[in-house]
Amino acid sequence: MVCSESETMIQQDRNKQTTFLDGLSDGAMNKLEQSACYLNPTKNTTIIHKGDKIGGAYLIKSGTLKVYTLDLNGNEKPIYNVSSGELCIFSVNCIFNKMLYPAWVRNETENTHIMSIPTQTFQELYEQELWVRDYLVNSLSHRIFELMSSIEEVTTQDVGQRINSYLVRACPSNGVLKIGHQDIARQLGTAREVVSRHLKSLEKLGFIELSRMKIKVLSPKSLAKMPSL
């Protein structure tokens, strides 16, 4: 199928829209400004507990939230992170289906700002704004892919391979991750001692360099191909 010039321009505009707010009309933005309230939680604060009733959809203006559950031993099992510009999909599901929140949510960063969009306002935006419906479909698809990848890692890879995979995925362009061993352990739902032991093994083998709250990945491609220790 060949797109017309106008259709192509519309698609190009949508490709430039990377956050929830980018695609909203002026009217929708005005509605948000009039009805939304704002949360500014401190770092490491649990802002939602499993079973809480949610009064609106949470949009992250800045910062990162971690959504997780707990196993029978009380260990955290991460589900997904919500970063700047993203909607918390669980919160949207709760307000549309009148469900209690199915997990815990903790603020992971300093200077986190959250917009809480009331249920009625969000439902009106969903009905009136094509962008909102498109955004939710794309976000759900992305989250499902992430969850399937996480399930595959847990069921087919040992902890060492999961740590390697995490380092490769999280590695920025300069190769330096500013993260502590405990943070990685929380992300992967394992113990800090396990992470530290594996990272020291990787350092001895020449895959990474360790320093305080920093991990330099020397060759992400080689690390990705590395077999289990």
N, CA and C atoms as a LAMMPS dump frame, in Angstrom:
ITEM: TIMESTEP
0
ITEM: NUMBER OF ATOMS
687
ITEM: BOX BOUNDS ff ff ff
-5.0000000000000000e+02 5.0000000000000000e+02
-5.0000000000000000e+02 5.0000000000000000e+02
-5.0000000000000000e+02 5.0000000000000000e+02
ITEM: ATOMS id mol type element x y z
1 1 1 N 0.842 -1.188 0
2 1 2 C 0 0 0
3 1 3 C 0.882 1.244 0
4 2 1 N 0.563 2.223 -0.849
5 2 2 C 1.334 3.452 -0.962
6 2 3 C 0.643 4.558 -0.18
7 3 1 N 1.388 5.212 0.712
8 3 2 C 0.821 6.29 1.516
9 3 3 C 0.812 7.578 0.71
10 4 1 N -0.215 8.376 0.93
11 4 2 C -0.248 9.695 0.324
12 4 3 C 0.743 10.589 1.052
13 5 1 N 1.006 11.781 0.489
14 5 2 C 1.952 12.712 1.097
15 5 3 C 1.494 13.128 2.487
16 6 1 N 0.167 13.377 2.631
17 6 2 C -0.35 13.795 3.939
18 6 3 C -0.221 12.671 4.956
19 7 1 N -0.489 11.415 4.521
20 7 2 C -0.354 10.282 5.429
21 7 3 C 1.095 10.102 5.875
22 8 1 N 2.011 10.313 4.934
23 8 2 C 3.432 10.199 5.26
24 8 3 C 3.842 11.237 6.281
25 9 1 N 3.35 12.478 6.123
26 9 2 C 3.684 13.546 7.063
27 9 3 C 3.143 13.236 8.449
28 10 1 N 1.914 12.678 8.504
29 10 2 C 1.328 12.317 9.799
30 10 3 C 2.17 11.249 10.479
31 11 1 N 2.624 10.246 9.694
32 11 2 C 3.433 9.182 10.256
33 11 3 C 4.767 9.713 10.768
34 12 1 N 5.369 10.647 10.013
35 12 2 C 6.619 11.247 10.437
36 12 3 C 6.446 12.002 11.746
37 13 1 N 5.317 12.723 11.875
38 13 2 C 5.059 13.459 13.119
39 13 3 C 4.925 12.492 14.29
40 14 1 N 4.231 11.364 14.071
41 14 2 C 4.045 10.395 15.148
42 14 3 C 5.377 9.78 15.566
43 15 1 N 6.27 9.562 14.575
44 15 2 C 7.565 8.983 14.89
45 15 3 C 8.394 9.901 15.774
46 16 1 N 8.152 11.21 15.695
47 16 2 C 8.882 12.17 16.516
48 16 3 C 8.354 12.219 17.942
49 17 1 N 7.145 11.706 18.152
50 17 2 C 6.495 11.776 19.465
51 17 3 C 6.97 10.598 20.31
52 18 1 N 7.732 10.898 21.345
53 18 2 C 8.337 9.834 22.126
54 18 3 C 7.748 9.686 23.523
55 19 1 N 7.036 10.682 24.027
56 19 2 C 6.431 10.575 25.344
57 19 3 C 4.924 10.748 25.232
58 20 1 N 4.237 10.404 26.313
59 20 2 C 2.779 10.478 26.314
60 20 3 C 2.28 11.884 26.007
61 21 1 N 2.928 12.897 26.554
62 21 2 C 2.476 14.276 26.389
63 21 3 C 2.717 14.81 24.975
64 22 1 N 3.689 14.242 24.258
65 22 2 C 4.061 14.777 22.94
66 22 3 C 2.908 14.801 21.943
67 23 1 N 2.04 13.795 22.013
68 23 2 C 1.005 13.685 20.992
69 23 3 C -0.344 14.263 21.369
70 24 1 N -0.465 14.835 22.552
71 24 2 C -1.756 15.352 22.991
72 24 3 C -2.093 16.681 22.31
73 25 1 N -3.371 16.894 22.055
74 25 2 C -3.832 18.16 21.497
75 25 3 C -3.777 19.252 22.557
76 26 1 N -3.913 20.506 22.141
77 26 2 C -3.918 21.62 23.092
78 26 3 C -5.061 21.492 24.091
79 27 1 N -6.213 21.045 23.585
80 27 2 C -7.37 20.877 24.472
81 27 3 C -7.121 19.822 25.531
82 28 1 N -6.481 18.731 25.124
83 28 2 C -6.173 17.668 26.074
84 28 3 C -5.167 18.143 27.117
85 29 1 N -4.179 18.924 26.679
86 29 2 C -3.184 19.447 27.61
87 29 3 C -3.841 20.38 28.635
88 30 1 N -4.776 21.198 28.175
89 30 2 C -5.487 22.1 29.091
90 30 3 C -6.286 21.312 30.124
91 31 1 N -6.909 20.221 29.662
92 31 2 C -7.694 19.383 30.566
93 31 3 C -6.79 18.757 31.625
94 32 1 N -5.605 18.318 31.214
95 32 2 C -4.661 17.737 32.166
96 32 3 C -4.219 18.761 33.208
97 33 1 N -3.874 19.941 32.743
98 33 2 C -3.383 20.98 33.652
99 33 3 C -4.425 21.377 34.695
100 34 1 N -5.705 21.3 34.308
101 34 2 C -6.78 21.698 35.219
102 34 3 C -7.13 20.609 36.234
103 35 1 N -6.879 19.356 35.898
104 35 2 C -7.367 18.269 36.752
105 35 3 C -6.273 17.455 37.436
106 36 1 N -5.06 17.444 36.897
107 36 2 C -4.009 16.574 37.428
108 36 3 C -3.445 17.105 38.739
109 37 1 N -2.941 16.199 39.544
110 37 2 C -2.184 16.587 40.737
111 37 3 C -0.789 15.98 40.621
112 38 1 N 0.124 16.426 41.468
113 38 2 C 1.523 16.054 41.303
114 38 3 C 2.097 15.44 42.575
115 39 1 N 2.954 14.45 42.385
116 39 2 C 3.632 13.77 43.48
117 39 3 C 5.138 13.938 43.298
118 40 1 N 5.83 14.18 44.412
119 40 2 C 7.287 14.336 44.378
120 40 3 C 7.906 13.47 45.476
121 41 1 N 7.894 12.145 45.301
122 41 2 C 8.383 11.247 46.345
123 41 3 C 9.901 11.312 46.502
124 42 1 N 10.382 11.043 47.709
125 42 2 C 11.815 10.983 47.937
126 42 3 C 12.357 9.648 47.429
127 43 1 N 13.659 9.596 47.209
128 43 2 C 14.291 8.387 46.682
129 43 3 C 14.109 7.219 47.647
130 44 1 N 13.878 6.03 47.064
131 44 2 C 13.717 4.769 47.801
132 44 3 C 12.425 4.695 48.613
133 45 1 N 11.472 5.595 48.33
134 45 2 C 10.169 5.545 48.989
135 45 3 C 9.226 4.62 48.222
136 46 1 N 8.548 3.727 48.932
137 46 2 C 7.517 2.89 48.314
138 46 3 C 6.24 3.711 48.241
139 47 1 N 5.813 4.044 47.026
140 47 2 C 4.672 4.943 46.857
141 47 3 C 3.367 4.195 46.617
142 48 1 N 3.461 2.924 46.228
143 48 2 C 2.259 2.089 46.069
144 48 3 C 2.556 0.718 46.661
145 49 1 N 1.611 0.194 47.429
146 49 2 C 1.721 -1.161 47.969
147 49 3 C 0.727 -2.069 47.246
148 50 1 N 1.07 -3.324 47.179
149 50 2 C 0.171 -4.292 46.557
150 50 3 C -1.179 -4.278 47.26
151 51 1 N -2.244 -4.157 46.477
152 51 2 C -3.582 -4.105 47.045
153 51 3 C -4.116 -2.701 47.226
154 52 1 N -3.287 -1.687 46.944
155 52 2 C -3.758 -0.304 47.051
156 52 3 C -4.78 0.009 45.956
157 53 1 N -5.714 0.882 46.29
158 53 2 C -6.668 1.382 45.294
159 53 3 C -6.055 2.582 44.591
160 54 1 N -6.118 2.58 43.271
161 54 2 C -5.494 3.638 42.473
162 54 3 C -6.558 4.62 41.998
163 55 1 N -6.304 5.907 42.237
164 55 2 C -7.281 6.921 41.874
165 55 3 C -7.044 7.575 40.535
166 56 1 N -5.994 7.131 39.822
167 56 2 C -5.71 7.755 38.537
168 56 3 C -4.552 7.072 37.849
169 57 1 N -4.222 7.569 36.65
170 57 2 C -3.099 7.034 35.884
171 57 3 C -1.851 7.837 36.206
172 58 1 N -0.731 7.158 36.428
173 58 2 C 0.51 7.828 36.795
174 58 3 C 1.399 8.036 35.571
175 59 1 N 1.728 9.303 35.335
176 59 2 C 2.64 9.67 34.257
177 59 3 C 3.921 10.193 34.886
178 60 1 N 5.063 9.637 34.512
179 60 2 C 6.338 10.036 35.088
180 60 3 C 6.882 11.225 34.305
181 61 1 N 6.928 12.391 34.952
182 61 2 C 7.473 13.587 34.304
183 61 3 C 9.002 13.55 34.321
184 62 1 N 9.59 13.045 35.414
185 62 2 C 11.036 12.865 35.505
186 62 3 C 11.323 11.805 36.563
187 63 1 N 12.43 11.095 36.383
188 63 2 C 12.801 10.055 37.333
189 63 3 C 12.441 8.657 36.847
190 64 1 N 12.568 7.685 37.75
191 64 2 C 12.306 6.288 37.417
192 64 3 C 11.617 5.59 38.584
193 65 1 N 10.563 4.858 38.289
194 65 2 C 9.875 4.038 39.281
195 65 3 C 10.141 2.568 38.974
196 66 1 N 10.282 1.773 40.03
197 66 2 C 10.451 0.335 39.867
198 66 3 C 9.189 -0.372 40.332
199 67 1 N 8.619 -1.186 39.463
200 67 2 C 7.436 -1.985 39.792
201 67 3 C 7.916 -3.41 40.064
202 68 1 N 7.566 -3.955 41.235
203 68 2 C 8.092 -5.272 41.601
204 68 3 C 7.09 -6.043 42.449
205 69 1 N 7.344 -7.327 42.591
206 69 2 C 6.57 -8.168 43.489
207 69 3 C 7.535 -8.832 44.454
208 70 1 N 7.042 -9.648 45.375
209 70 2 C 7.877 -10.324 46.368
210 70 3 C 7.642 -11.825 46.302
211 71 1 N 8.732 -12.599 46.455
212 71 2 C 8.566 -14.047 46.498
213 71 3 C 8.233 -14.496 47.919
214 72 1 N 8.154 -15.799 48.132
215 72 2 C 7.746 -16.326 49.432
216 72 3 C 8.754 -16.012 50.537
217 73 1 N 10.008 -15.724 50.135
218 73 2 C 11.048 -15.398 51.111
219 73 3 C 11.199 -13.898 51.331
220 74 1 N 10.327 -13.1 50.688
221 74 2 C 10.393 -11.653 50.845
222 74 3 C 11.387 -10.969 49.932
223 75 1 N 11.948 -11.709 48.97
224 75 2 C 12.892 -11.125 48.021
225 75 3 C 12.154 -10.415 46.898
226 76 1 N 12.677 -9.272 46.488
227 76 2 C 12.047 -8.517 45.409
228 76 3 C 12.243 -9.216 44.062
229 77 1 N 11.183 -9.224 43.271
230 77 2 C 11.227 -9.752 41.913
231 77 3 C 10.737 -8.647 40.975
232 78 1 N 11.668 -7.974 40.271
233 78 2 C 11.278 -6.842 39.43
234 78 3 C 10.361 -7.256 38.284
235 79 1 N 9.413 -6.385 37.983
236 79 2 C 8.498 -6.608 36.862
237 79 3 C 8.875 -5.696 35.703
238 80 1 N 8.923 -4.395 35.957
239 80 2 C 9.402 -3.45 34.948
240 80 3 C 9.681 -2.105 35.603
241 81 1 N 10.4 -1.244 34.901
242 81 2 C 10.652 0.132 35.339
243 81 3 C 9.802 1.085 34.522
244 82 1 N 9.411 2.2 35.127
245 82 2 C 8.693 3.261 34.42
246 82 3 C 9.577 4.501 34.458
247 83 1 N 9.952 5.001 33.286
248 83 2 C 10.901 6.107 33.2
249 83 3 C 10.231 7.392 32.729
250 84 1 N 11.008 8.453 32.695
251 84 2 C 10.51 9.781 32.332
252 84 3 C 9.759 9.755 31.002
253 85 1 N 8.549 10.336 31.008
254 85 2 C 7.725 10.406 29.804
255 85 3 C 6.788 9.237 29.609
256 86 1 N 6.883 8.219 30.498
257 86 2 C 6.084 7.014 30.329
258 86 3 C 4.907 6.963 31.306
259 87 1 N 3.88 6.235 30.907
260 87 2 C 2.749 5.937 31.777
261 87 3 C 2.986 4.617 32.496
262 88 1 N 2.533 4.528 33.732
263 88 2 C 2.533 3.249 34.425
264 88 3 C 1.335 2.443 33.91
265 89 1 N 1.614 1.392 33.143
266 89 2 C 0.548 0.618 32.507
267 89 3 C -0.336 -0.076 33.531
268 90 1 N 0.241 -0.535 34.641
269 90 2 C -0.574 -1.166 35.675
270 90 3 C -1.607 -0.192 36.235
271 91 1 N -1.212 1.07 36.39
272 91 2 C -2.161 2.054 36.934
273 91 3 C -3.317 2.279 35.964
274 92 1 N -3.013 2.282 34.662
275 92 2 C -4.065 2.436 33.653
276 92 3 C -5.009 1.24 33.693
277 93 1 N -4.45 0.04 33.794
278 93 2 C -5.265 -1.166 33.853
279 93 3 C -6.174 -1.149 35.083
280 94 1 N -5.642 -0.653 36.197
281 94 2 C -6.439 -0.618 37.434
282 94 3 C -7.646 0.307 37.32
283 95 1 N -7.451 1.49 36.714
284 95 2 C -8.573 2.43 36.659
285 95 3 C -9.614 2.018 35.622
286 96 1 N -9.195 1.329 34.553
287 96 2 C -10.17 0.898 33.552
288 96 3 C -10.947 -0.332 34.012
289 97 1 N -10.29 -1.205 34.779
290 97 2 C -10.926 -2.455 35.181
291 97 3 C -11.332 -2.472 36.646
292 98 1 N -11.176 -1.316 37.319
293 98 2 C -11.559 -1.182 38.731
294 98 3 C -10.909 -2.267 39.587
295 99 1 N -9.584 -2.408 39.391
296 99 2 C -8.808 -3.409 40.121
297 99 3 C -7.881 -2.735 41.126
298 100 1 N -7.487 -3.488 42.137
299 100 2 C -6.475 -3.02 43.07
300 100 3 C -5.097 -3.213 42.439
301 101 1 N -4.135 -2.388 42.852
302 101 2 C -2.809 -2.457 42.228
303 101 3 C -2.159 -3.806 42.555
304 102 1 N -1.602 -4.504 41.541
305 102 2 C -1.141 -5.888 41.732
306 102 3 C 0.314 -6.038 42.176
307 103 1 N 0.995 -4.936 42.529
308 103 2 C 2.421 -5.02 42.856
309 103 3 C 2.809 -3.859 43.765
310 104 1 N 4.11 -3.748 44.021
311 104 2 C 4.659 -2.631 44.774
312 104 3 C 5.383 -1.695 43.81
313 105 1 N 5.423 -0.402 44.153
314 105 2 C 6.129 0.581 43.319
315 105 3 C 7.025 1.426 44.219
316 106 1 N 8.309 1.5 43.857
317 106 2 C 9.258 2.289 44.632
318 106 3 C 9.931 3.321 43.731
319 107 1 N 10.106 4.522 44.264
320 107 2 C 10.837 5.557 43.544
321 107 3 C 12.329 5.251 43.621
322 108 1 N 13 5.213 42.467
323 108 2 C 14.398 4.821 42.406
324 108 3 C 15.362 5.991 42.289
325 109 1 N 14.875 7.213 42.073
326 109 2 C 15.76 8.32 41.731
327 109 3 C 15.457 9.58 42.552
328 110 1 N 16.428 10.504 42.532
329 110 2 C 16.225 11.826 43.103
330 110 3 C 15.402 12.68 42.137
331 111 1 N 14.735 13.688 42.656
332 111 2 C 13.991 14.655 41.834
333 111 3 C 12.973 13.986 40.909
334 112 1 N 12.253 13.017 41.45
335 112 2 C 11.197 12.358 40.677
336 112 3 C 9.905 13.171 40.765
337 113 1 N 9.284 13.384 39.618
338 113 2 C 8.025 14.135 39.559
339 113 3 C 6.99 13.295 38.807
340 114 1 N 5.843 13.093 39.435
341 114 2 C 4.797 12.238 38.877
342 114 3 C 3.514 13.029 38.719
343 115 1 N 2.903 12.924 37.55
344 115 2 C 1.59 13.517 37.314
345 115 3 C 0.533 12.431 37.514
346 116 1 N -0.396 12.667 38.434
347 116 2 C -1.499 11.742 38.652
348 116 3 C -2.721 12.262 37.906
349 117 1 N -3.148 11.513 36.886
350 117 2 C -4.276 11.918 36.046
351 117 3 C -5.536 11.233 36.559
352 118 1 N -6.531 11.987 37.043
353 118 2 C -7.75 11.381 37.595
354 118 3 C -8.407 10.411 36.619
355 119 1 N -9.065 9.406 37.175
356 119 2 C -9.68 8.358 36.356
357 119 3 C -10.611 8.928 35.292
358 120 1 N -11.524 9.805 35.673
359 120 2 C -12.473 10.349 34.713
360 120 3 C -11.772 11.109 33.605
361 121 1 N -10.775 11.91 33.954
362 121 2 C -10.035 12.674 32.947
363 121 3 C -9.351 11.741 31.961
364 122 1 N -8.704 10.704 32.479
365 122 2 C -7.986 9.795 31.581
366 122 3 C -8.949 9.043 30.673
367 123 1 N -10.084 8.63 31.209
368 123 2 C -11.067 7.93 30.375
369 123 3 C -11.598 8.838 29.272
370 124 1 N -11.795 10.118 29.574
371 124 2 C -12.237 11.07 28.553
372 124 3 C -11.17 11.255 27.477
373 125 1 N -9.925 11.34 27.891
374 125 2 C -8.83 11.463 26.918
375 125 3 C -8.744 10.226 26.035
376 126 1 N -8.95 9.069 26.634
377 126 2 C -8.918 7.819 25.87
378 126 3 C -10.005 7.806 24.794
379 127 1 N -11.179 8.295 25.135
380 127 2 C -12.293 8.303 24.185
381 127 3 C -12.123 9.37 23.102
382 128 1 N -11.495 10.498 23.461
383 128 2 C -11.444 11.647 22.562
384 128 3 C -10.155 11.751 21.747
385 129 1 N -9.065 11.163 22.236
386 129 2 C -7.756 11.348 21.604
387 129 3 C -7.256 10.042 20.991
388 130 1 N -7.122 10.024 19.662
389 130 2 C -6.573 8.85 18.981
390 130 3 C -5.163 8.555 19.47
391 131 1 N -4.398 9.613 19.737
392 131 2 C -3.022 9.433 20.207
393 131 3 C -2.969 8.629 21.496
394 132 1 N -3.896 8.86 22.403
395 132 2 C -3.895 8.139 23.681
396 132 3 C -4.112 6.653 23.443
397 133 1 N -5.055 6.319 22.562
398 133 2 C -5.315 4.899 22.274
399 133 3 C -4.114 4.25 21.602
400 134 1 N -3.492 4.95 20.648
401 134 2 C -2.297 4.422 19.981
402 134 3 C -1.157 4.223 20.976
403 135 1 N -0.982 5.203 21.847
404 135 2 C 0.099 5.138 22.821
405 135 3 C -0.068 3.93 23.751
406 136 1 N -1.309 3.704 24.209
407 136 2 C -1.55 2.589 25.117
408 136 3 C -1.296 1.249 24.444
409 137 1 N -1.724 1.11 23.192
410 137 2 C -1.489 -0.144 22.466
411 137 3 C 0.014 -0.395 22.319
412 138 1 N 0.76 0.637 21.93
413 138 2 C 2.209 0.494 21.767
414 138 3 C 2.888 0.191 23.1
415 139 1 N 2.445 0.857 24.168
416 139 2 C 3.04 0.639 25.482
417 139 3 C 2.769 -0.78 25.979
418 140 1 N 1.534 -1.253 25.776
419 140 2 C 1.206 -2.614 26.187
420 140 3 C 2.035 -3.636 25.416
421 141 1 N 2.209 -3.406 24.119
422 141 2 C 3.015 -4.319 23.301
423 141 3 C 4.455 -4.358 23.8
424 142 1 N 4.985 -3.182 24.133
425 142 2 C 6.36 -3.089 24.621
426 142 3 C 6.509 -3.806 25.963
427 143 1 N 5.557 -3.61 26.87
428 143 2 C 5.632 -4.245 28.173
429 143 3 C 5.505 -5.761 28.068
430 144 1 N 4.624 -6.233 27.206
431 144 2 C 4.462 -7.679 27.024
432 144 3 C 5.756 -8.295 26.512
433 145 1 N 6.414 -7.606 25.57
434 145 2 C 7.693 -8.091 25.051
435 145 3 C 8.734 -8.138 26.16
436 146 1 N 8.787 -7.08 26.997
437 146 2 C 9.731 -7.047 28.111
438 146 3 C 9.473 -8.198 29.086
439 147 1 N 8.199 -8.423 29.424
440 147 2 C 7.863 -9.475 30.371
441 147 3 C 8.206 -10.853 29.816
442 148 1 N 7.954 -11.071 28.517
443 148 2 C 8.295 -12.347 27.898
444 148 3 C 9.804 -12.565 27.901
445 149 1 N 10.562 -11.496 27.644
446 149 2 C 12.019 -11.603 27.671
447 149 3 C 12.516 -11.935 29.07
448 150 1 N 11.902 -11.293 30.084
449 150 2 C 12.293 -11.553 31.472
450 150 3 C 11.98 -12.996 31.863
451 151 1 N 10.801 -13.477 31.468
452 151 2 C 10.42 -14.862 31.767
453 151 3 C 11.384 -15.833 31.114
454 152 1 N 11.753 -15.536 29.87
455 152 2 C 12.684 -16.406 29.142
456 152 3 C 14.048 -16.444 29.843
457 153 1 N 14.521 -15.275 30.294
458 153 2 C 15.807 -15.223 30.979
459 153 3 C 15.776 -16.04 32.266
460 154 1 N 14.699 -15.87 33.046
461 154 2 C 14.604 -16.56 34.34
462 154 3 C 14.532 -18.068 34.158
463 155 1 N 13.828 -18.519 33.119
464 155 2 C 13.595 -19.947 32.938
465 155 3 C 14.69 -20.647 32.149
466 156 1 N 15.493 -19.913 31.376
467 156 2 C 16.487 -20.559 30.512
468 156 3 C 17.927 -20.172 30.834
469 157 1 N 18.144 -19.126 31.632
470 157 2 C 19.498 -18.676 31.914
471 157 3 C 19.802 -18.762 33.411
472 158 1 N 21.074 -19.038 33.736
473 158 2 C 21.47 -18.989 35.139
474 158 3 C 21.707 -17.535 35.54
475 159 1 N 21.996 -17.302 36.82
476 159 2 C 22.116 -15.93 37.319
477 159 3 C 23.252 -15.191 36.623
478 160 1 N 24.368 -15.872 36.388
479 160 2 C 25.503 -15.24 35.726
480 160 3 C 25.15 -14.732 34.341
481 161 1 N 24.444 -15.536 33.577
482 161 2 C 24.023 -15.117 32.233
483 161 3 C 23.053 -13.952 32.3
484 162 1 N 22.189 -13.937 33.316
485 162 2 C 21.243 -12.835 33.466
486 162 3 C 21.971 -11.54 33.817
487 163 1 N 23.023 -11.634 34.635
488 163 2 C 23.82 -10.445 34.959
489 163 3 C 24.51 -9.927 33.707
490 164 1 N 25.096 -10.838 32.924
491 164 2 C 25.74 -10.437 31.665
492 164 3 C 24.746 -9.739 30.747
493 165 1 N 23.566 -10.339 30.62
494 165 2 C 22.537 -9.778 29.75
495 165 3 C 22.13 -8.392 30.219
496 166 1 N 21.996 -8.228 31.534
497 166 2 C 21.622 -6.915 32.079
498 166 3 C 22.685 -5.878 31.765
499 167 1 N 23.961 -6.219 31.951
500 167 2 C 25.049 -5.278 31.692
501 167 3 C 25.055 -4.84 30.226
502 168 1 N 24.794 -5.774 29.335
503 168 2 C 24.78 -5.446 27.897
504 168 3 C 23.603 -4.537 27.568
505 169 1 N 22.417 -4.853 28.106
506 169 2 C 21.225 -4.055 27.821
507 169 3 C 21.337 -2.645 28.392
508 170 1 N 21.891 -2.544 29.599
509 170 2 C 21.929 -1.248 30.285
510 170 3 C 23.15 -0.413 29.922
511 171 1 N 24.078 -0.978 29.159
512 171 2 C 25.339 -0.299 28.858
513 171 3 C 25.123 0.937 27.991
514 172 1 N 25.518 2.133 28.464
515 172 2 C 25.394 3.347 27.645
516 172 3 C 26.5 3.406 26.58
517 173 1 N 26.467 4.435 25.751
518 173 2 C 27.418 4.539 24.641
519 173 3 C 28.867 4.638 25.104
520 174 1 N 29.088 5.228 26.301
521 174 2 C 30.465 5.35 26.791
522 174 3 C 30.935 4.106 27.544
523 175 1 N 30.049 3.122 27.685
524 175 2 C 30.424 1.862 28.306
525 175 3 C 30.454 1.865 29.82
526 176 1 N 30.096 2.981 30.462
527 176 2 C 30.192 3.095 31.924
528 176 3 C 28.792 3.134 32.547
529 177 1 N 28.491 2.13 33.357
530 177 2 C 27.227 2.097 34.099
531 177 3 C 27.469 2.654 35.493
532 178 1 N 26.729 3.675 35.858
533 178 2 C 26.829 4.239 37.204
534 178 3 C 25.776 3.578 38.074
535 179 1 N 26.15 2.432 38.622
536 179 2 C 25.189 1.625 39.362
537 179 3 C 25.93 0.762 40.377
538 180 1 N 25.305 0.492 41.502
539 180 2 C 25.901 -0.331 42.536
540 180 3 C 25.495 -1.784 42.402
541 181 1 N 26.233 -2.655 43.091
542 181 2 C 25.941 -4.077 43.031
543 181 3 C 24.556 -4.389 43.593
544 182 1 N 24.178 -3.672 44.669
545 182 2 C 22.862 -3.897 45.261
546 182 3 C 21.748 -3.518 44.294
547 183 1 N 21.963 -2.457 43.505
548 183 2 C 20.957 -2.029 42.534
549 183 3 C 20.745 -3.106 41.469
550 184 1 N 21.842 -3.717 41.006
551 184 2 C 21.728 -4.792 40.013
552 184 3 C 20.995 -5.983 40.623
553 185 1 N 21.342 -6.301 41.87
554 185 2 C 20.676 -7.419 42.542
555 185 3 C 19.169 -7.188 42.633
556 186 1 N 18.76 -5.957 42.939
557 186 2 C 17.333 -5.642 42.997
558 186 3 C 16.677 -5.779 41.632
559 187 1 N 17.377 -5.311 40.607
560 187 2 C 16.816 -5.383 39.26
561 187 3 C 16.579 -6.828 38.834
562 188 1 N 17.476 -7.727 39.252
563 188 2 C 17.408 -9.113 38.794
564 188 3 C 16.774 -10.058 39.807
565 189 1 N 16.433 -9.512 40.984
566 189 2 C 15.795 -10.347 41.985
567 189 3 C 16.71 -11.403 42.563
568 190 1 N 17.982 -11.046 42.81
569 190 2 C 18.927 -11.983 43.393
570 190 3 C 19.664 -11.299 44.541
571 191 1 N 20.671 -11.975 45.118
572 191 2 C 21.394 -11.434 46.261
573 191 3 C 22.589 -10.598 45.823
574 192 1 N 22.919 -9.591 46.627
575 192 2 C 24.062 -8.728 46.319
576 192 3 C 25.353 -9.529 46.242
577 193 1 N 25.524 -10.49 47.139
578 193 2 C 26.747 -11.286 47.166
579 193 3 C 26.937 -12.056 45.858
580 194 1 N 25.831 -12.54 45.294
581 194 2 C 25.891 -13.273 44.026
582 194 3 C 26.362 -12.35 42.909
583 195 1 N 25.813 -11.133 42.882
584 195 2 C 26.195 -10.155 41.856
585 195 3 C 27.666 -9.774 41.999
586 196 1 N 28.095 -9.461 43.217
587 196 2 C 29.481 -9.039 43.445
588 196 3 C 30.466 -10.133 43.046
589 197 1 N 30.17 -11.355 43.404
590 197 2 C 31.057 -12.481 43.072
591 197 3 C 31.183 -12.65 41.552
592 198 1 N 30.051 -12.531 40.86
593 198 2 C 30.085 -12.702 39.409
594 198 3 C 30.82 -11.537 38.731
595 199 1 N 30.592 -10.315 39.21
596 199 2 C 31.262 -9.152 38.618
597 199 3 C 32.775 -9.231 38.802
598 200 1 N 33.231 -9.71 39.953
599 200 2 C 34.668 -9.856 40.177
600 200 3 C 35.257 -10.902 39.23
601 201 1 N 34.484 -11.946 38.947
602 201 2 C 34.942 -12.952 37.981
603 201 3 C 35.053 -12.347 36.588
604 202 1 N 34.072 -11.517 36.218
605 202 2 C 34.12 -10.858 34.91
606 202 3 C 35.313 -9.908 34.817
607 203 1 N 35.629 -9.24 35.926
608 203 2 C 36.771 -8.323 35.937
609 203 3 C 38.077 -9.084 35.755
610 204 1 N 38.225 -10.223 36.422
611 204 2 C 39.438 -11.035 36.287
612 204 3 C 39.615 -11.536 34.856
613 205 1 N 38.495 -11.801 34.183
614 205 2 C 38.549 -12.288 32.809
615 205 3 C 38.73 -11.158 31.794
616 206 1 N 38.688 -9.908 32.252
617 206 2 C 38.937 -8.777 31.377
618 206 3 C 37.73 -8.245 30.627
619 207 1 N 36.506 -8.62 31.072
620 207 2 C 35.305 -8.135 30.396
621 207 3 C 34.864 -6.767 30.921
622 208 1 N 35.143 -6.485 32.19
623 208 2 C 34.699 -5.239 32.808
624 208 3 C 35.794 -4.691 33.725
625 209 1 N 35.632 -3.427 34.119
626 209 2 C 36.471 -2.815 35.147
627 209 3 C 35.547 -2.264 36.231
628 210 1 N 35.854 -2.555 37.487
629 210 2 C 35.007 -2.148 38.601
630 210 3 C 35.629 -0.992 39.375
631 211 1 N 34.79 -0.055 39.785
632 211 2 C 35.173 1.002 40.715
633 211 3 C 33.923 1.352 41.512
634 212 1 N 34.044 2.251 42.471
635 212 2 C 32.916 2.548 43.354
636 212 3 C 31.727 3.086 42.567
637 213 1 N 30.603 2.389 42.64
638 213 2 C 29.349 2.772 41.982
639 213 3 C 29.506 2.935 40.475
640 214 1 N 30.514 2.239 39.882
641 214 2 C 30.71 2.285 38.433
642 214 3 C 31.142 0.92 37.913
643 215 1 N 30.64 0.586 36.74
644 215 2 C 31.059 -0.63 36.045
645 215 3 C 31.342 -0.247 34.597
646 216 1 N 32.579 -0.428 34.17
647 216 2 C 32.937 -0.126 32.788
648 216 3 C 32.945 -1.418 31.988
649 217 1 N 32.056 -1.504 31
650 217 2 C 31.977 -2.677 30.143
651 217 3 C 32.947 -2.467 28.983
652 218 1 N 33.994 -3.297 28.916
653 218 2 C 35.061 -3.092 27.935
654 218 3 C 34.64 -3.539 26.533
655 219 1 N 33.825 -4.587 26.449
656 219 2 C 33.353 -5.066 25.144
657 219 3 C 31.977 -5.695 25.285
658 220 1 N 30.915 -4.897 25.096
659 220 2 C 29.553 -5.449 25.217
660 220 3 C 29.305 -6.647 24.303
661 221 1 N 29.86 -6.61 23.084
662 221 2 C 29.641 -7.716 22.143
663 221 3 C 30.253 -9.008 22.664
664 222 1 N 31.465 -8.908 23.212
665 222 2 C 32.116 -10.107 23.753
666 222 3 C 31.372 -10.62 24.981
667 223 1 N 30.898 -9.688 25.811
668 223 2 C 30.161 -10.082 27.009
669 223 3 C 28.861 -10.776 26.645
670 224 1 N 28.202 -10.297 25.589
671 224 2 C 26.938 -10.893 25.155
672 224 3 C 27.132 -12.339 24.671
673 225 1 N 28.309 -12.632 24.135
674 225 2 C 28.579 -13.983 23.6
675 225 3 C 29.192 -14.897 24.631
676 226 1 N 29.477 -14.371 25.82
677 226 2 C 30.19 -15.143 26.828
678 226 3 C 29.342 -16.299 27.349
679 227 1 N 29.889 -17.509 27.389
680 227 2 C 29.142 -18.645 27.947
681 227 3 C 29.067 -18.55 29.461
682 228 1 N 28.26 -19.394 30.059
683 228 2 C 28.084 -19.375 31.515
684 228 3 C 29.393 -19.732 32.203
685 229 1 N 29.675 -19.054 33.341
686 229 2 C 30.881 -19.342 34.109
687 229 3 C 30.732 -20.659 34.868
